[in-house]
Amino acid sequence: MMKIKILEYSTYLFAQQGYYSVSLSEITNPIGIKKPSIYHYFQSKEDLLLQCIDKAVEKEISFLQKEIKREHMNIENCFKSLSLSLRTRYLKYDTLKLIFTILIDLPSHLKFRMRQHTQPYFTFLERTIQQKLEENGWCIPLSGVVTSALITFLNGICTNLLAKEEKSFNLRWHIFWSGVSKLSSNLNLDLNY
């Protein structure tokens, strides 16, 4: 129970303040344990962060699994709904914010390890998008291009939210989907599949 409490509060602090800005005392004091007690659950601050990331990745993959199956709609509405859901989760839940932002504020020796721990999320997201496109008749090379573009779009949304630049999602989506639509019409693909 205490380990879960530590993980949840640490995820919040790491997502809000970054790795460098969070001390173990900031984690332990509010939850009512002494700093040395944290070593009963975690080997180090790095170990704590890695476990926070692993839990966040697990939680966000579970969300994606449910979200992508949630509604059967045309491909544009499916991806727009997914993008809006991820944007909302980024604003509301620390787990997604931690996954997208933790690499910004890390010592260089931790960046490689952190990429290894966050990669399952991005791999799952990429596979899910690509699979959805292929199920809707998109050829593999083209689905790979659109998948990369959509992930870049999602990353841009999160980067803007991190910078506190709340731009119009609908305008950004329109520009993104116009490009995808033009590409698909040039290749005679039906987006309403």
C-alpha positions as CSV (number, residue, x, y, z in Angstrom):
1,M,0.0,0.0,0.0
2,M,2.8,2.4,0.9
3,K,4.7,1.6,-2.2
4,I,1.7,2.5,-4.4
5,K,1.3,5.7,-2.5
6,I,4.9,6.6,-3.1
7,L,4.7,5.7,-6.8
8,E,1.5,7.8,-7.3
9,Y,2.9,10.8,-5.5
10,S,6.3,10.5,-7.2
11,T,4.6,10.3,-10.6
12,Y,2.8,13.5,-9.9
13,L,5.9,15.3,-8.7
14,F,8.2,14.0,-11.6
15,A,5.5,14.9,-14.2
16,Q,5.0,18.4,-12.7
17,Q,8.6,19.4,-11.8
18,G,10.9,17.0,-13.6
19,Y,13.6,14.7,-12.3
20,Y,16.2,17.2,-11.1
21,S,13.7,19.4,-9.2
22,V,12.2,16.6,-7.0
23,S,14.0,15.6,-3.9
24,L,13.3,12.4,-2.0
25,S,12.3,14.5,1.0
26,E,9.6,16.2,-1.1
27,I,8.2,12.8,-1.8
28,T,8.4,11.3,1.6
29,N,7.4,14.2,3.9
30,P,3.8,14.7,2.5
31,I,3.0,11.0,2.6
32,G,4.2,10.7,6.2
33,I,7.4,8.6,6.0
34,K,11.0,9.4,6.7
35,K,13.4,9.8,3.9
36,P,15.4,6.6,4.7
37,S,12.2,4.5,4.6
38,I,11.9,5.0,0.9
39,Y,14.9,2.7,0.4
40,H,12.8,-0.1,1.8
41,Y,10.8,0.1,-1.4
42,F,13.3,1.5,-4.0
43,Q,17.0,1.3,-4.4
44,S,17.5,4.9,-5.5
45,K,15.7,7.9,-6.9
46,E,16.5,6.5,-10.4
47,D,14.9,3.2,-9.5
48,L,11.8,5.1,-8.2
49,L,11.6,7.0,-11.5
50,L,11.9,3.9,-13.6
51,Q,9.2,2.2,-11.6
52,C,7.0,5.3,-12.0
53,I,7.5,5.1,-15.8
54,D,6.8,1.4,-16.0
55,K,3.5,1.9,-14.1
56,A,2.6,4.9,-16.3
57,V,3.3,3.0,-19.5
58,E,1.2,0.0,-18.3
59,K,-1.7,2.4,-17.4
60,E,-1.5,4.3,-20.7
61,I,-1.3,1.1,-22.9
62,S,-4.3,-0.2,-21.1
63,F,-6.1,3.1,-21.9
64,L,-5.1,2.9,-25.6
65,Q,-6.4,-0.7,-25.8
66,K,-9.8,0.4,-24.6
67,E,-9.9,3.6,-26.6
68,I,-9.0,2.2,-30.0
69,K,-11.8,-0.5,-29.6
70,R,-14.3,2.0,-28.1
71,E,-16.0,3.1,-31.3
72,H,-16.2,1.8,-34.8
73,M,-16.1,5.0,-36.9
74,N,-14.4,6.2,-40.0
75,I,-10.7,6.6,-39.8
76,E,-10.6,10.4,-39.5
77,N,-13.1,10.4,-36.6
78,C,-11.3,7.5,-34.9
79,F,-8.0,9.3,-35.0
80,K,-9.4,12.6,-34.1
81,S,-11.2,11.0,-31.1
82,L,-8.0,9.3,-30.1
83,S,-6.0,12.6,-30.4
84,L,-8.6,14.5,-28.3
85,S,-8.6,11.7,-25.7
86,L,-4.8,11.8,-25.4
87,R,-4.8,15.6,-25.2
88,T,-7.4,15.4,-22.3
89,R,-5.4,12.6,-20.6
90,Y,-2.2,14.7,-20.9
91,L,-3.9,17.6,-19.2
92,K,-5.7,15.5,-16.5
93,Y,-3.4,12.6,-15.7
94,D,0.2,12.7,-14.7
95,T,1.0,9.3,-16.2
96,L,0.9,10.5,-19.9
97,K,2.6,13.7,-19.0
98,L,5.4,11.8,-17.4
99,I,5.8,9.6,-20.5
100,F,6.0,12.5,-22.8
101,T,8.1,14.9,-20.8
102,I,10.5,13.0,-18.6
103,L,13.2,12.8,-21.2
104,I,13.5,16.6,-21.2
105,D,14.8,16.8,-17.7
106,L,17.2,13.9,-17.1
107,P,20.9,13.4,-16.6
108,S,22.4,12.1,-19.8
109,H,23.3,8.7,-18.2
110,L,19.6,8.1,-17.6
111,K,18.2,9.1,-21.0
112,F,19.0,5.8,-22.7
113,R,17.5,3.8,-19.8
114,M,14.4,6.0,-19.8
115,R,13.9,5.6,-23.6
116,Q,14.0,1.8,-23.0
117,H,11.2,2.1,-20.4
118,T,9.0,4.5,-22.4
119,Q,9.5,2.8,-25.8
120,P,6.8,0.1,-25.2
121,Y,4.2,2.9,-25.0
122,F,5.3,4.5,-28.3
123,T,5.7,1.1,-30.0
124,F,2.2,0.1,-28.9
125,L,0.8,3.5,-30.1
126,E,2.5,3.2,-33.4
127,R,1.4,-0.4,-34.0
128,T,-2.2,0.4,-33.0
129,I,-2.4,3.3,-35.4
130,Q,-0.8,1.4,-38.2
131,Q,-3.1,-1.6,-37.7
132,K,-6.2,0.6,-37.7
133,L,-5.0,2.1,-41.0
134,E,-4.3,-1.3,-42.6
135,E,-7.7,-2.7,-41.4
136,N,-9.2,0.2,-43.3
137,G,-7.4,-0.6,-46.6
138,W,-4.3,1.5,-46.4
139,C,-1.2,0.0,-47.9
140,I,1.7,-0.7,-45.5
141,P,4.1,2.0,-46.8
142,L,1.5,4.7,-46.7
143,S,0.1,3.6,-43.3
144,G,3.7,3.9,-42.0
145,V,3.9,7.5,-43.3
146,V,0.5,8.5,-41.8
147,T,1.3,6.7,-38.5
148,S,4.6,8.7,-38.2
149,A,2.7,11.9,-39.1
150,L,0.0,11.3,-36.5
151,I,2.5,10.5,-33.7
152,T,4.4,13.7,-34.6
153,F,1.0,15.6,-34.4
154,L,0.3,14.1,-31.0
155,N,3.8,14.9,-29.8
156,G,3.4,18.4,-31.0
157,I,0.1,18.7,-29.0
158,C,1.9,17.5,-25.9
159,T,4.9,19.9,-26.4
160,N,2.5,22.8,-26.8
161,L,0.7,21.9,-23.7
162,L,4.0,21.6,-21.8
163,A,4.9,25.1,-23.0
164,K,1.5,26.2,-21.9
165,E,0.6,27.3,-25.4
166,E,-3.0,26.3,-25.8
167,K,-3.6,26.6,-29.5
168,S,-6.7,25.5,-31.2
169,F,-6.8,21.8,-31.5
170,N,-9.4,21.9,-34.3
171,L,-7.2,24.2,-36.5
172,R,-4.2,21.9,-36.0
173,W,-6.4,18.8,-36.7
174,H,-7.8,20.4,-39.9
175,I,-4.3,21.2,-41.2
176,F,-3.1,17.7,-40.4
177,W,-6.1,15.9,-41.8
178,S,-6.1,18.0,-44.9
179,G,-2.6,16.7,-45.7
180,V,-3.7,13.1,-45.1
181,S,-6.8,13.6,-47.2
182,K,-4.8,15.1,-50.1
183,L,-2.3,12.2,-49.9
184,S,-5.2,9.6,-49.9
185,S,-7.0,11.3,-52.8
186,N,-3.8,11.3,-54.8
187,L,-3.7,7.5,-54.2
188,N,-7.5,7.0,-54.6
189,L,-8.0,5.8,-51.0
190,D,-11.4,6.0,-49.3
191,L,-11.1,7.8,-45.9
192,N,-14.7,7.0,-45.0
193,Y,-13.9,3.3,-45.0
